[in-house]
Amino acid sequence: MNNQKIILKRTKKGSFITVLICIVFIIASLLVVLWGWFAIGLIGVIFFGVCLFLYVRTTNKVVLIVDETGFADYSTIFRFGFIPWNYVEALRLQNIVGTEVLIVELKHNQEVFSSLGKFKTWEIKSNHSMGLPSLVINVEATGITPHELFPQMNSFFEEFRTGESF
């Protein structure tokens, strides 16, 4: 039985880079406004401003918690929160646009959807309709790579599936 708990926290460097990128895009959008493309620039300012606001507002230093009962994901704006292992169909690594991420495929049944709520269910169903995975966990801002995390997280999942931990 695996008695460890994995707790990944966002590093200061990771948070700084994300905030800096949002600020650069806001400034670029303001320049677009100044060049006369008011509507496009305004959309950019609003979009990246909201992203920055939500990132700063919802930033929890904890990005991911994994243990024998499941995992809590706070790596995205949607902040899925706790997901028990019995909701998980599969885990895998995948390269998306040059970034290695951890993919979590959730089961598509009423128990899962009713516990996640309408908005998160809509997000998962929208992802699937576009051929995307249920949940993408990006741990770049934590200082650990997905290749380091995957074997540890997968061991918790496999212990649950085989019944060794219960």
N, C-alpha and C positions, 0 to 999 in steps of 0.2 A: 504494500500500500504506500502511496506517495503522500507523505505528510507535509510536504512543502507547499508554500503559497507563493505564486509569482506576482509581484507588484511592480509595474513599470511606471515610472514617473517621467514627465516631460522635463528635459534639461533646459537651462536658461538659454543656451545657444539655440536649441530647436525653437523655442518660443520667440526669440529675437528675430530669427530668420523669417518665420511666418509673418510676424507683424511688419517687418521691413518690406517684404514682398507686397503685402496689402497696401502699405503706404506708397510704394513705388507705382502701383497700378492706379491708385487714387490720383496721384500727381499726373500720371500719363493721361488719365481721363479728363482732368482739368485742362491740360494742354489741348486736348481734342476740342474741348468747349471753346477755348480761346482761338483756335484755328477756324472756328465757324461751324463746326459740326455739333451744334448745341444738343440735339436729341441723343445722338450716340454717346457723346461725352457725359451727358447727364445720367444716362442709363449706367455707364461705367462707374461714375462717382457713387451713385446710389447702391449699385450692386456690391462694389468692393468696400464701400463704407459699411453696409449692413454686414458683410462677411467679417470685417475687422471688429465691428461692435459685438457680433455674436461670438467670435473667437475669444475676445477679451472677457466678455461677460460670462461665457460658459467655460472658460479655461479652468479646468481642475488639474492640479498638478499630477494627479493619478490618471494615466492613460488607459491602463488595462490591469485587471486583477484576475488571476486564474487560480483555481483550486479544484479539488476533487468533485465539487458539486456543480461547477460550471465556470463561467467567466463574466466579468463586468466590463463592458466596452464603453470608454469615454473618449475614443480617439477621433470621433467625428462630431460635427455639429449636431447630428441626430441623437447622439449620446444614448445608445440602445440600452445601457444599463445592464442588469444581470440577465444572463441567458443560461438556463440550466442545460447540462449536456444532453438530456433527453430531447431537446428541441433541435439538436445539431444532426444534420445528415452527413456532412463530410467537412474535413479541413484539408487545405492544400496551399502550397506556395504558388504564386503566379507573378509574372512580370507584366506590369501595366504601364505603358508609355515610359519604359526605361526604369521604373521603380519597382523593386521587389516588395510584394505585399502578402499578407496572410489572408486567404479567402476562407470564409465560413459559409457553408451552404446550410440554410435552415430548412427543416421539414415544412412542407406546405399543408398544414392542417388547421382545423378550427381552434384547437387548443393553443397552438403557437400564436395564431393571429389574435385571438381574444385576449391573451395575456400581454401582447405588445401594444395593443391599442390601434386606433384607426390610422393615425398618421404614419406610424412605423410600418404597419401592414401595407399601407398604400405604397410606401417607399420600396419595400421588398418586392411587391407585385410589379411595380413599375420597372425595377431593375431586371426582373425575370423576363418581362415582356420585351425588353431591349437586348436580351441575351447576356445580361450582366449577373454577377453573383449576388446572393442575398446580402452579404456584409463583407466589406473590405476593411481590414485593420492595417493601418499604416503606423509603424512604430519608429519611423526615422527620427523623430524628435526626442526619442528616449535614450539614445546611445547604444541600443542593442539592435542587431540586425534581425530581419525575419528568419534568416537561416539559423540563428542562435535560438530564437524563440520557438520556432516550429516543433523541434523534437520534444521540448519540454511540455508545450501545450498539448501536442498530440499524445504524449504519454498519459496525461490526465484523461483525455478523451477515450483512448484505447482501454484504460483501466475501467472507465465507466461502462464501455460497450461490452467488455468481457466479464464484468461483474466482480473484478478482483478487489475493488476498493470498498465494496459494500457487503 
